Amino acid sequence: MYVSDRAGLRSLVEQLRGAEFLALDTEFMRERTYYARLCLIQVGTDDVQAIIDPLVIDDLGPLLDLLADTRTTKVLHAGSQDLEIFYQLSGRVPAPVFDTQVAATLAGYPTQVGYGQLVNEVCGVKLDKSDTFTDWARRPLSGTQIEYALNDVRYLPTIYRELRGRLEAEGRLAWLEPDFDRMVDPATYEVVPEEQFRRVKRMASLKPRQLGVLMVLTAWREREAQRRDVPRRWILGDESLLEIARRAPKDRAELLAIRGVGDKLPKAAYTGVLEAVARGLALPEDELPRLERRRRRPVDVDGAVDLMAALVRLRAKEHGVATPLLASRDDLEMLAGGERDGSSLLEGWRRTIVGDELLRLLDGSLALRLGDGRIVVEEFEEPGGE
């Protein structure tokens, strides 16, 4: 079904209203814009699969209301960008959600497993990838493009039931709640311009005053990119931002002496950059950004981390969970170095599977040994125990 007018959209929404779940996907373009340009919306249930054309329908209100209906679970695969688009359109994040990529990692699939692999393994269907890099903004769409787009929701109901059923049977469905809650939290998609400097590579190499200039300058770039609806890098690249923050140019001549600035920055923006630099230089000391410095870890942490990693691999295999999802080496290094506050290993299902054991391994009340060629976990009695 291809929906290209208001009447068709209202009719489709009535068909879908009250469904237990709704498969959802989008096709969008973002190479030349700051905001994603929504080109297609795909929705589906067991009985209905439809494409909605937002380039010709000027009022998506009925659909957006449906996506806000908390009685219907929205099923997506790697759906964070799709949810962000709907948040930008309506100020609401579709909820509740079930992301099959997130769920699959708890069902034994690799981290960030692709939709095509799930369709193949769960449904026994190999998807045609010929339209993967198509221009979704062009009209009319070909028959193969429409089929490709519909396939993105056609198999989601089967995958959803398979994963949900497996996780329910294993008592793991509740483990997904923190991830899904984060996906539907509007704060996840809010952009704070004054925080964007933290995403600039090598920003930690700057002195505090230079960092203040970078903070103000990066916030200016973010707002300018939003205003012009162009990618950030089209305004100024990260390397240019860093060099401007270091040199703090006071006039156009000093600004243009920095490599890359004259090639990309339009003349009309020179004043904005110089004013941002001046504001950064004038920031009071107590308003300069501060970077969290990691506590220096013990030099002998590697041995402990290797032991911890062996335990993590053992428990990941036993529970059918991808090892990187359970714990990264950085997670283990932080824990071995005594950094426990905010550790994901000490929260929720990760703590249940391996977190508490890792703490006991570190304090010496649990040990690993080899037995019959396998790693054996050995508990020690507490002092004074029976």
TAWO-V844657 format. One record per backbone hydrogen bond with DSSP energy under -0.5 kcal/mol. NH is the residue of the N-H (numbers start at 1). CO is the residue of the C=O. E is the energy in kcal/mol with one decimal. If there is no record, write none. Layout:
NH_CO_E ; NH_CO_E
//
This chain:
3_1_-0.5 ; 3_51_-3.5 ; 4_2_-0.6 ; 9_5_-2.0 ; 10_6_-2.7 ; 11_7_-2.3 ; 12_8_-2.3 ; 13_9_-2.6 ; 14_10_-1.8 ; 15_11_-1.6 ; 16_12_-1.9 ; 17_13_-1.8 ; 19_16_-1.9 ; 22_73_-2.8 ; 23_44_-3.2 ; 24_75_-2.6 ; 25_42_-2.1 ; 27_40_-2.0 ; 29_37_-1.9 ; 33_30_-0.7 ; 37_29_-3.1 ; 38_36_-0.8 ; 39_27_-2.7 ; 40_27_-1.9 ; 41_52_-2.0 ; 42_25_-2.8 ; 43_50_-2.3 ; 44_23_-1.6 ; 45_48_-2.9 ; 50_43_-2.8 ; 51_1_-2.8 ; 52_41_-3.3 ; 53_3_-2.4 ; 54_52_-0.9 ; 56_53_-1.2 ; 57_53_-1.3 ; 58_56_-0.7 ; 63_60_-0.5 ; 64_60_-2.5 ; 65_61_-2.5 ; 66_62_-1.7 ; 67_63_-2.4 ; 68_64_-1.0 ; 69_66_-1.3 ; 70_68_-0.6 ; 72_69_-1.5 ; 73_20_-2.2 ; 73_71_-0.5 ; 74_96_-2.8 ; 75_22_-2.6 ; 75_73_-0.6 ; 76_74_-0.5 ; 76_98_-2.0 ; 83_79_-2.5 ; 84_80_-2.1 ; 85_81_-1.9 ; 86_82_-1.9 ; 87_83_-2.1 ; 88_84_-2.3 ; 89_85_-1.9 ; 90_86_-2.2 ; 91_87_-2.7 ; 92_86_-0.6 ; 94_92_-0.5 ; 95_67_-1.1 ; 98_74_-2.3 ; 100_76_-3.0 ; 100_98_-0.6 ; 103_99_-2.5 ; 104_100_-2.0 ; 105_101_-1.1 ; 106_102_-0.6 ; 106_103_-1.0 ; 107_104_-1.2 ; 108_105_-0.7 ; 109_104_-2.3 ; 113_110_-1.2 ; 118_114_-1.7 ; 119_115_-2.7 ; 120_116_-2.2 ; 121_117_-2.6 ; 122_118_-3.1 ; 123_118_-0.6 ; 123_119_-1.7 ; 124_119_-0.6 ; 124_120_-0.9 ; 125_119_-1.3 ; 127_125_-0.6 ; 132_129_-1.8 ; 134_131_-1.4 ; 136_134_-1.0 ; 138_135_-1.3 ; 146_142_-2.2 ; 147_143_-2.2 ; 148_144_-2.4 ; 149_145_-2.4 ; 150_146_-2.4 ; 151_147_-2.1 ; 152_148_-0.7 ; 152_149_-0.9 ; 153_150_-1.7 ; 154_150_-1.9 ; 155_151_-1.0 ; 157_153_-0.6 ; 159_155_-2.1 ; 160_156_-3.2 ; 161_157_-2.3 ; 162_158_-2.2 ; 163_159_-2.8 ; 164_160_-2.8 ; 165_161_-2.5 ; 166_162_-2.1 ; 167_163_-2.7 ; 168_164_-2.5 ; 169_165_-2.2 ; 170_166_-1.5 ; 171_168_-1.2 ; 172_167_-3.1 ; 173_167_-0.9 ; 175_172_-1.4 ; 176_172_-0.5 ; 176_173_-1.5 ; 177_174_-1.2 ; 180_176_-2.5 ; 181_177_-2.9 ; 182_178_-1.9 ; 183_179_-1.6 ; 184_180_-1.4 ; 185_182_-0.8 ; 186_184_-0.6 ; 188_185_-2.1 ; 189_186_-1.6 ; 190_186_-0.6 ; 190_187_-0.6 ; 192_190_-0.6 ; 193_191_-0.7 ; 195_192_-2.4 ; 196_192_-0.5 ; 196_193_-1.4 ; 198_195_-1.4 ; 199_196_-1.8 ; 200_197_-1.5 ; 203_200_-1.5 ; 205_202_-1.5 ; 206_203_-1.7 ; 211_207_-2.7 ; 212_208_-1.8 ; 213_209_-1.8 ; 214_210_-2.5 ; 215_211_-2.4 ; 216_212_-2.0 ; 217_213_-2.8 ; 218_214_-2.9 ; 219_215_-1.9 ; 220_216_-2.1 ; 221_217_-2.3 ; 222_218_-2.3 ; 223_219_-2.2 ; 224_220_-2.4 ; 225_221_-2.7 ; 226_222_-2.1 ; 227_223_-2.7 ; 228_224_-2.4 ; 229_225_-1.1 ; 230_225_-1.7 ; 234_231_-1.5 ; 235_231_-0.6 ; 235_232_-1.9 ; 236_232_-1.7 ; 241_237_-2.1 ; 242_238_-2.5 ; 243_239_-2.1 ; 244_240_-2.6 ; 245_241_-2.4 ; 246_242_-2.0 ; 247_243_-2.5 ; 248_244_-2.8 ; 255_251_-2.1 ; 256_252_-3.0 ; 257_253_-0.8 ; 258_255_-1.6 ; 261_258_-1.7 ; 262_258_-0.6 ; 264_260_-1.0 ; 264_261_-0.6 ; 265_261_-2.6 ; 269_266_-2.1 ; 270_267_-1.4 ; 273_269_-2.1 ; 274_270_-2.4 ; 275_271_-2.5 ; 276_272_-1.9 ; 277_273_-2.4 ; 278_274_-2.2 ; 279_275_-2.3 ; 280_276_-2.3 ; 281_277_-2.3 ; 282_278_-1.5 ; 283_280_-0.9 ; 287_284_-1.9 ; 288_285_-1.3 ; 293_291_-0.5 ; 294_292_-0.6 ; 301_298_-1.4 ; 303_300_-0.5 ; 304_300_-0.7 ; 305_301_-2.4 ; 306_302_-2.4 ; 307_303_-1.7 ; 308_304_-2.6 ; 309_305_-2.9 ; 310_306_-1.6 ; 311_307_-1.8 ; 312_308_-2.5 ; 313_309_-2.5 ; 314_310_-1.9 ; 315_311_-2.5 ; 316_312_-2.8 ; 317_313_-2.2 ; 318_314_-2.1 ; 319_315_-2.1 ; 320_316_-0.7 ; 320_317_-0.6 ; 321_316_-2.5 ; 322_105_-1.2 ; 325_322_-0.7 ; 326_322_-1.5 ; 327_323_-2.4 ; 332_328_-1.9 ; 333_329_-2.7 ; 334_330_-2.3 ; 335_331_-2.0 ; 336_332_-2.8 ; 337_333_-1.8 ; 338_335_-1.5 ; 339_334_-2.8 ; 340_338_-1.2 ; 343_340_-1.9 ; 346_343_-1.5 ; 347_344_-1.3 ; 350_347_-0.9 ; 351_347_-1.3 ; 352_348_-1.5 ; 353_349_-2.5 ; 354_350_-2.5 ; 355_350_-2.3 ; 356_351_-1.8 ; 358_354_-2.3 ; 359_355_-1.8 ; 360_356_-1.9 ; 361_357_-2.5 ; 362_358_-2.1 ; 363_359_-1.9 ; 364_360_-0.6 ; 364_361_-0.6 ; 365_360_-1.7 ; 366_360_-1.1 ; 367_378_-2.7 ; 369_376_-2.1 ; 371_374_-2.8 ; 374_371_-1.4 ; 376_369_-3.7 ; 378_367_-3.2 ; 378_376_-0.5 ; 379_377_-0.5 ; 380_365_-2.3 ; 385_382_-2.4
//
